Amino acid sequence: MDWNGYLDREQARFVDELIDFVRIPSVSAKPENIPDVRRAADWVAARLTRAGAEHAEVLPTAGHPVVCADWLHAGADKPTILIYGHFDVQPAEPLELWRTPPFAPEVRDGCLWGRGASDDKGGMLIPILAVEAMLAATGRLPVNVRFFFEGQEEIGSPDLPPFVAAQRERLKADMIFSADGLQWSPEQPQIVEGLKGLVSLELVVNGPRGDQHSGMQGGGIANPAMALAQLLASMKSADGKITVAGFYDDVVDLTVEDRAAIARIPYDEADYLAESGAHATFGEPGYSTRERLWARPTLDVNGLTSGWQGAGTKTVLPAEARAKITCRLVANQSPERIFDLIAAHVAAHLPQGVTARVERLPGRADPFLVPAGHNASAAAAQVLAEVYGRAPYRTRVGGSIPVMTTLLGELGVHAVMFGFSHGDENLHAPDEFFRLDAFRLGQSAYCRLLERLGAA
């Protein structure tokens, strides 16, 4: 029996198992779902054991748990591969925008629809099934394998750095592959060579001791909502350049070769705008849209809160105004330094009559850039070329996976993204879905990858 035949024969069962997995509302951002994240961890540990992995265990952190397992019988002369993924998911709201309930997954049009189907439950189940198929076919794996699945990626993996440091020996590997990742399209593979870093913060502006009557006090005291707007406007020029002093100081500029490599990837601006629903592109001058998306830092307002939010009018001068801000960072920017620069900017530009503070929010990530000629990337590219019938694009992504830099710092290994989701699958949005043909293709790709690494 070969692993390919096993995968074909068991595929219906695998889809049913993915449906069961997606039913668990493992939303890491919501306190009421803490038991569900633990339930998902237990599901993963049990599924690893059924696949033939050993020492499957749910391990605590200061927050949501981690699942580790291994199969280490290939021999000392074979490499050890660490496979990473995450079983937590984003909140599903707004629920009214889902065609079917987010945690009542449904198969239709060749896809599985439900929160977490694509990011990352379908993706992280793929290598587990590949290992099961290879063990069922031959009783062995061609390499030693460790599994490392977390339950807090969607909130920035805040408790992973101390966990990885403490479990360094248990996670030690020659190569790392992330099952959390994207392919360019169903027909075109990619190797993602760069991720942006992340710093999150909240800017809080305060004025009077409580909301005031705008007719009685308007014009007599400062309005925190207006002051917040002025502070935010001071952080960016009208053409999109970030004006926080020192913000770009540590940025590694794109080389001529970098820009040429990015320009070689097909880009259609009309398609990009149609996908986002935006009216026009906008951003830092002097760079193409894709250069800004992949390789330039950003500063974005994610949420604003102040004053009356209900229907109709309530004539108040608000006592407080808040803005949630994230910056996506590129090499060699530091989240801590960018936070300090923004705090200094707020202090220097604070309007009269208000006070302000800048609060650091949980979750951080350093920028991540895979070096040229990376051996694990080369192996992954060869496998993708085999299963897709064409060479993968070499790309970067504007998002962040904090654990990538944590693993690099503690284990000294650059991880390779080897996932099979796609950017149009409504990740983090209503009506998330996962293509079932990609689910099956990914299983074959992981089997081929392990075979290639074992033969090298």
Secondary structure, 3 states (H helix, E strand, C coil): CCHHHHHHHHHHHHHHHHHHHHHCCCECCCHHHHHHHHHHHHHHHHHHHHHCCEEEEEECCCCCCEEEEEECCCCCCCCEEEEEEECCECCCCCHHHCCCCCCCCEEECCEEECCCHHHHHHHHHHHHHHHHHHHHHHCCCCCEEEEEEECCHHHCCCCHHHHHHHCHHHHCCCEEEECCCEECCCCCCEEEEEECEEEEEEEEEECCCCCEEHHHHECCECCHHHHHHHHHHCCECCCCCECCCCCCCCCCCCCHHHHHHHHCCCCCHHHHHHHHCCCCCCCCCCCCHHHHHHHCCCCEEEEEEECCCCCCCCCEECCEEEEEEEEEECCCCCHHHHHHHHHHHHHHHCCCCCEEEEEEEEEEECCEECCCCCHHHHHHHHHHHHHHCCCCEEEEECCCCHHHHHHHHHHCCCEEECCCEECCCCCCCCCCEEEHHHHHHHHHHHHHHHHHHHHC
